[in-house]
Structure formats: C-alpha cells, structure tokens
Amino acid sequence: MSFLFLIATSSFLAWGASLLIKRPLDLRGAMRWGMGLGFLCTGCDHFINASNRYAPMIPDILASHALEWVYVTGIAELAGG
C-alpha cells in the first residue's frame, strides 16, 4: 500500500512541478514520472533493507541464495526506474 501512496504522491509532485516550469504534463506523463520515482525508491530500498525486509519473502526453495535474489530484483527495479 505504501508503494501505491509513493507513486500517487510522486505523480502529483511531477504534475505540480511541470506546471511551475510552464510545461504541463498530462495524466499519463505524470504517472510515468511517478512510476519511475517509485521504482528508484524501492530499488534503493532493496539494498538498504535487504536482509530484514525482503529476504524473508523469498520462497524456501530459493532461500539459500536469498540475498542474491533480493539484490537482483533491486537492480531490476533500478533499471526500470
């Protein structure tokens, strides 16, 4: 739920900033900026809170390499942002 709040807030801020610089974004453009910022924030969070937040989510069959999987998904989210 916090990711949805982050995306909505980022989108609103991007839309407001675009109005200030007199290059208004439509809803789609503002949501792109919101998603990009959301992926960048959660990608960084994968490296900050890897062992206590994300590693416990890894299924048991992959648990022997849990931190490696968390880092790979963090890199993928940073690339998506």
C-alpha positions, -999 to +999 in steps of 0.1 A: +000+000+000+029+024+007+042+018-028+008+030-042+010+061-020+046+067-032+035+065-068+005+088-063+025+114-044+053+113-069+029+117-098+012+146-081+045+163-074+057+157-110+025+172-123+028+202-100+065+208-109+056+207-146+030+235-141+057+256-123+081+253-152+052+260-176+055+226-194+023+209-181+022+171-182-009+151-189-020+124-165+000+097-184+032+118-183+028+125-146+022+088-139+053+079-158+074+101-136+056+087-105+063+051-115+099+059-123+105+075-090+087+047-072+109+021-089+140+041-080+130+044-043+121+007-039+152-004-059+174+015-034+153+001-005+163-034-017+199-026-009+192-008+024+168-033+040+177-064+021+181-089+050+153-078+073+125-068+048+130-086+015+150-118+022+122-133+044+098-131+014+120-154-007+104-189-011+121-218+008+134-234-023+155-203-031+163-194+005+199-205+003+206-175-020+180-151-007+202-120-005+214-126-041+178-127-053+170-095-034+199-078-050+190-090-085+154-077-081+167-044-067+189-040-098+159-048-120+138-021-102+166+004-105+168-004-143+131+001-146+132+035-129 
